[in-house]
């Protein structure tokens, strides 16, 4: 404790704390150990013997043992120089005096910061204008006998810049290790660069908020001001690739292969088609879903086989190189002989995402509903003759299934469908002899691809004498149960081809003995 005597009535004074008694001079502070006492007594005396004395007492209370303040964090609100800061402090004890001290970044002693008040019970302190350097909290008792500095925390000032699709955080002040938050979420993918940190996991045109924190050697955290950075770049987006294929409706479908999973926000794709000497650009699209080219009929595509490419543009206006040109295979089929018992197929080369890779063609036979029939065959070159087309279908349907050429695993491109409608053949005798001799006793129909037909026979009066709809139905010459009548009769045959076109034929047949 420290006692200062200001009384002027007596010639001499003494101060007593517990059992300790000392002489004390007016206006000269006297520091004494408390020794467990809780009262101080001051006694004044006159020089003349026998003269009265006077005493005054005052209670005193102990304070907690001295301990350094707990300097938890120093957070900047704006960059230095001149940025405001907030200090978070704990462990302030009643009965002690606290001052904020500063050491310049260039070095030198700590000195008191004027105009900043620190009192117990106040967890935060505002510093209107911070300077680059280190701060600490200095504590002492009223007697000046317990000087204790806290840990020191250096300022951490943050600025930011962006280039080439990378955000750079430039740091001035406190050293690392650093932790970073981006948009209030922890960021772990940053890298250390000269003078700061770099975030490469960003998208051009997007804005990001950053705060950097440094854990100080003596404890406590230096927290930077927040910086917002809008990512910019002059780098071209990665060159995309493209897959072209026909769907079941013979429409070209274009599927982009991108370097990222999906199209980045604000980006777009522009497709181009070259057919013959004509090049056309499609309207930009903002998604990575497949695009259908329904602007050209199949006949036009067969006449001018198309090739396609795609370019990617980002939100900053940078446009990638065009993808390698990709061309779907166009398949044509024609009968190799008059009745279509063999069929010749030709196709244009398929050009895939990587033209340097080999291509594998598999020729598929199709049912009317598009189902793949058995006996697909791997073919080479650009022509193939099918020596065994289906005999139970008037229309032979084909397409190519293509792999390789840079297509992703388990991904195929398909050609258009090519059909050959074989000529329906009909064989009806000109006469028959229903005499039960076992030879030519009935009139029957023979031919190829006969199905769901109508066969009618009429007499010379135009009266219908027989009707059949399937090959198992034959005419034995009887008319309503009566014996055959010799003479000539007219027949009519009608059936739709498998492709829907009508087929009809008429003729005569004579009943002989």
GIDAWO-V906519 format. One line per field, one symbol per residue. ss: DSSP state (~ for helix, > for strand, _ for the rest). psi: psi as a letter, one per 30 degrees, with the letter a starting at -180 (. if undefined). A space follows every 50 residues. Layout:
ss: ???
psi: ???
This chain:
ss: _>>________>>>>>>__>>>>>_____>>_______>>>>>>>_____ ___>>>>>>__________>>>>>>>________>>>>>>_____>>>>> >>>>______>>_____>_____>>>>_____>>>>>>>>>______>>_ __>>_>>>>>>>>__>>>>>>>>____>>>>>__>>>___>>>__>>>>_ ______>>>>>>>>>_____>>>___>>>>__________>>>>>>____ _>>>>>>__________>>>>>>>>__>>>>___>_____>>>____~~~ ~~~__>>>>>>>>_____>______>>___>>>>>_______>>>>>___ >_______>>>>>>>>_____>____>>>___>>>>________>>>>>> >>>>________>>___>>>>___>>>>__>>__________>_>>>>__ ___>>>>>_____>>>>>______>___>__>____>>>>>>>>>>____ _>>>>>>>>>>__
psi: lkkkkfkgflelllkkjbfkkkkkkkgjkkkkkegflgkkkkkkllekkf lllklklkllklllkkklljjeljkkfllllfkllkkkklgkkkflkklk lkklfflllklkjlgkkjkkfjfkkkjejllkakllkklllffgfhkkkl lkklkjkklllkkhhkkkjkkkbklalklkkkhgkkkfgllkljgblkjf ilkkfkkkkkkkkkjlegllkjkllkkkkjklkgkklkkllkkklkafgh kkkkjkjlfljlklkfllkjkkkkjbgkkkklkklglgllkkjgfkleee eeeikllllkkkklfggkklkklkkkklkkkkklkfleggfkkkklllkk jafjffklkkkjkkkklegfkkllhlkkllbglkkjfilkfgkekkkllk kklaggklkgklkkllkkkjjlkkkkjklflljigggfkhfljlklakhk khlkjkklafggkkfkklflffjlkgfljhfllkkkaklklkkkkklfgf klklklalkkkl.
